[in-house]
Amino acid sequence: MPLAKLSSKSQIVLPVAIRKRLKIQPGDELEITTKENEIIIRKAAVSATEALDACGSDIWRRYEEELDQARDLWS
């Protein structure tokens, strides 16, 4: 299990293996929450459709395109 150390400025460096697996780049936003005695760090979704895409279900795939087409019909 990779370890990270808290600096004197309360900063941590994410291990490179985790950054690569989650495709985290400088400037990306991370969600930080706690649950009982755990700290949970997640890569923040850029958009609502990206959050739906991260749900893992194929039902949401390409929903953004479908939504854009529906908006075009409303105009």
C-alpha positions as CSV (number, residue, x, y, z in Angstrom):
1,M,0.0,0.0,0.0
2,P,1.5,3.3,-1.0
3,L,2.1,5.8,1.7
4,A,2.1,9.6,1.7
5,K,3.5,12.0,4.4
6,L,1.8,15.2,5.6
7,S,4.2,18.2,5.1
8,S,4.6,21.0,7.6
9,K,2.1,23.0,5.4
10,S,-0.5,20.1,5.7
11,Q,0.1,19.1,2.1
12,I,0.4,15.5,0.7
13,V,1.8,14.2,-2.5
14,L,-0.2,11.5,-4.2
15,P,1.9,8.5,-5.2
16,V,2.6,8.4,-8.9
17,A,0.9,5.0,-9.4
18,I,-2.4,6.4,-8.1
19,R,-2.1,9.6,-10.2
20,K,-1.5,7.5,-13.3
21,R,-4.3,5.1,-12.6
22,L,-6.8,7.9,-12.0
23,K,-5.3,10.1,-14.7
24,I,-4.9,13.0,-12.3
25,Q,-3.0,16.0,-13.8
26,P,-1.8,19.2,-12.2
27,G,-4.8,21.6,-11.8
28,D,-7.4,18.8,-11.5
29,E,-9.8,19.2,-8.6
30,L,-10.1,16.5,-6.0
31,E,-13.1,15.8,-3.7
32,I,-12.1,15.2,-0.1
33,T,-14.5,13.6,2.4
34,T,-14.3,11.6,5.6
35,K,-16.1,8.5,6.7
36,E,-15.6,7.3,10.2
37,N,-11.8,7.1,10.6
38,E,-11.0,7.4,6.8
39,I,-10.1,10.2,4.4
40,I,-11.6,9.6,1.0
41,I,-10.0,11.5,-2.0
42,R,-11.7,11.3,-5.4
43,K,-11.0,13.0,-8.7
44,A,-13.8,15.6,-9.0
45,A,-16.0,15.3,-12.1
46,V,-15.7,18.1,-14.6
47,S,-19.4,18.1,-15.6
48,A,-22.6,16.5,-14.5
49,T,-22.5,14.2,-17.5
50,E,-19.0,13.2,-16.6
51,A,-20.2,12.3,-13.2
52,L,-23.0,10.2,-14.7
53,D,-20.4,8.6,-17.0
54,A,-18.3,7.6,-13.9
55,C,-21.3,5.7,-12.5
56,G,-20.1,2.8,-14.6
57,S,-23.4,2.0,-16.3
58,D,-23.7,2.0,-20.1
59,I,-27.1,3.6,-19.8
60,W,-25.5,7.0,-19.4
61,R,-22.9,6.6,-22.2
62,R,-23.2,9.3,-24.9
63,Y,-26.0,11.0,-22.9
64,E,-24.4,14.4,-23.4
65,E,-24.9,14.0,-27.2
66,E,-28.5,13.0,-26.8
67,L,-29.1,16.0,-24.5
68,D,-27.5,18.4,-27.0
69,Q,-29.8,17.0,-29.8
70,A,-32.9,17.5,-27.6
71,R,-31.9,21.1,-26.8
72,D,-31.5,21.8,-30.5
73,L,-35.1,20.6,-31.1
74,W,-36.3,23.0,-28.4
75,S,-34.9,26.0,-30.2
